[in-house]
Amino acid sequence: MDPLFLSRVQFALTASFHFIYPPLSMGLGLLLVIIGVNYLRTRDPKWRQLSFFWVKVYGLVFAIGVATGIVQEFEFGTNWPEYSRFVGNIFGSLLAAEGVFAFFLEGGFLGLMLFGGNRLGPRMWLLAIFMVAFGAHFSALWILMANSWMQTPAGYVVTQTPMGTQAFMTNFSETVFTPSFLPRLWHTWVAAWMTGAALMLSVGAWFLLRVKQHAELGKATIRVALPVFVIFSILQVPLFGARQAENVTQHQPVKLAAMEGVWEDTACAPMTVVGWIDEANQTTYGIKIPCLLSFLAYGDINATVQGLNSFPADTWPPLQITFQSYHLMINLGMVFIGIGLLAALFFFWGRRLWRSTFMLWILVLTIFLTEVATIVGWWTAEFGRQPWIVWELLRTVDAGSPVLLGYQVLISNGMFIVLYAILFVLFIFLLNEKIQHGPDSLASMEERPVNALPDTFREIFRRQARA
């Protein structure tokens, strides 16, 4: 039992499970702001009713996301102490900034968002919702700064200290605006907005299919979420995804070669749509589009793409999982464009979307596909970075703990699997319960007066005065 391998499995498990929730919180936050603006603009009670409902869903997502995210910070110390020692002066400061500037902001306004709906005025409640959504995006910004520095380190110096070799920040702006940061940030934000929109589309379609008493609210939900999903699904692949691919081409060419299964330097390199890597024979089989990879990577169909054999074999990432994750992400991105355009066609074509069982079921299932796409996109980035934990500075094999034993990590892995399975079942159960129940009526949500607590105290004082 190799403790390093088991530690890698543990971090992949915990990070992948955690990554289900942050995109949902960012996407739902954006759409909650849109719903709140719609209410202020129209004063239509259905928007306020939807705000109450989706705030409850957001609270559930936030709770599970926090519970699963905290674990990873401890793993840096327990499983990856050599990594923490090497990059702690850079990575640690960015994580600390995320907690101080972003997480506290999000958590500070969360209570107002969750419990202020019938206490705050509509504008103040919308402000609380906006600050929570802003905090979620701000938190992702700092996390991506830290992760992007691992992909393309900049603004640092490596120094020998009494504690060993360590990296120190020398230029803050170069560190945080490392070359891969902005492309990764926009790519992640847009994926999150699509994921949040997909959840709303799924629930809205479910109301139309099964929870008939909330059909009008389901239509309103789809009206809000569908434009967001359509617009960003169209922009994601050719714009934000393409910028990310260009950055990988410039700074991590061996990752690009692994993502596309390119073995030899190739001019007019084709892009594989779907395929399989035969590592033994150094061959990639599949359906290919001639010259497309050269064009996407360099803007020139005759450009030469470096192959894997141009790099030392010990710098290759795990090829099959990098290749398959990347292509699953890309292909799902194209599927989302098709789903969005088809749903828009049904919507504008005499509102046939409300009556098309086939199209509504596709919308119900879209949330599962978007979650898969975000997770395999993260796998592409992280598996593709191997064997480096910090690109060309620190290898993963040198970043683990020298004192951990295999059975210790194996036992903790088993505990995580059981715990996360329970959390996931609980999340699905509670989410399903909220969806099946649907939004409460405004009368039931606002029947408790804002001044109920002060009235209670006044009654006590009156009784004491009479006594």
Residue, then its C-alpha position, 0 to 999 in steps of 0.5 A: m500500500d503506497p501512501l503517496f498513491l493513496s494520498r493522491v486518491q484521497f485528494a482526488l476523491t475529496a476535491s472532486f466531491h467538493f467541486i460539485y457544490p461551488p459551481l452551483s453556489m456561484g450559478l445560483g447566486l447570479l440567478l437569485v440576483i436576477i430573480g430579485v431584480n425582476y421582483l423589484r422591477t415588476r413587483d410580481p409576487k411570483w418572483r418573491q416566491l421563487s426567491f424564498f424557494w431558491v434561497k433555501v436551496y442555496g443554503l443547502v448547497f452552501a452548507i455541504g460545500v463548506a463541510t466538504g471544502i474544509v477537509q482539503e485544507f487539513e490534507f495539505g498538512t497531513n498528506w502533503p507537508e513537503y508541498s506545504r513547506f515548499v509553497g506555504n509562503i505563496f499558496g498559504s497567503l492566497l488561501a488566507a486571503e480567500g478566508v479573510f476577504a471572501f469567505f467571511l464576506e459570503g458567510g457574513f451576509l448569508g444569515l441575512m439572505l437566509f433569514g431576512g426575507n420577511r424582515l428586510g425590505p426587498r432592496m436590502w434583501l436583494l443587497a444581502i443576496f448580491m453580497v453572498a453571490f459576490g462573496a462566492h465569486f470572490s472566493a473562487l477568484w482567490i482559490l483559482m489564483a492559488n491553483s493557477w500559480m501551481q499551473t504557471p508559477a510566476g513572481y517567485v524566487v526559490t531559496q534554500t532555508p534552514m527548513g529546506t528549499q522554499a518558494f517565496m513571493t517576490n512580486f504580488s501582481e505577477t503571482v496573482f496574475t500568473p499567465s493561466f489565471l484569467p483564462r481559468l477564472w473566466h472559464t470556471w465562472v462561466a461553467a458555474w453560471m451554466t451549472g446554476a442555470a442547468l439546476m434551475l432549468s431542471v427544477g422548472a422542467w420538473f414542476l411542469l412535468r410532475v408538480k403541476q400546482h407549480a407549473e406557472l412558477g416552473k415557467a418563470t424559472i425557465r424564463v430566467a435560466l434559459p437565456v443564461f444557459v443558452i448565451f454562456s453555452i454558446l460562448q464557453v467553447p469558442l471563446f473562454g475554452a479557446r483562450q484556455a487552450e491557447n494558454v495551455t499551448q503556450h505554457q504547458p505544451v506537453k499537457l496539450a499533447a496529452m489532451e489530444g494524443v499527439w505523439e510526434d510533432t505534427a503540422c496541420a495537426p488534426m483534432t480528435v472528436v472521440g477516440w482512444i490512446d494506445e500507449a503501447n504502440q504510441t497511436t491515437y485512434g478516433i474520429k479526427i477533424p483535419c488541421l483543427l488543432s493547429f488552428l485552435a492552438y495557434g490560429d494557423i492551420n499549418a502550425t506545428v503542434q509538439g508531440l509527446n515524444s518531443f518531451p522526456a517520458d517522465t514528464w508525461p501526464p497520465l495519458q488516457i485519463t487526461f485525453q478522455s476527460y478533456h474530450l468528454m468536457i469538450n463534447l459535453g460543451m457542444v451538447f450544451i449548445g445543442i440543448g440550449l438552442l433546441a430549448a430556445l427554439f421550442f420556447f419561441w416556437g409558440r411556447r411549445l417548450w411547456r408542452s414538449t415532454f421530450m424537451l422537458w425531460i432533457l432539461v431535467l437531465t441537463i444538470f447531471l451533464t453539467e456537473v460531469a462536465t465541470i468535474v472532468g474539466w477539473w480532472t483535465a487541468e489537474f491530471g494534465r499537470q502531472p507529474w508536477i504538483v507545481w509546474e516544473l518546480l516540484r514533483t508530486v512524488d516529492a510533495g508527500s509525507p515521509v512519515l505516513l503509513g499506507y494503512q493509515v491513509l487507507i483507513s482514512n480513505g474508507m472513512f471519507i468514502v462512507l462519510y461522503a456517501i452519507l453526505f451525498v445521500l443526505f444532500i439528494f434527499l433534502l434537495n429532492e424534498k424541497i423540490q417535491h414540496g415546491p415553493d411555499s405560498l407567500a402568505s405562509m412565509e410572511e405570516r410572522p410579523v417582523n416585530a413579533l419579538p418586540d411585541t412579545f417583550r412589550e407584553i411581558f412588560r405590560r404584565q409586570a406593570r399590571a402586577 
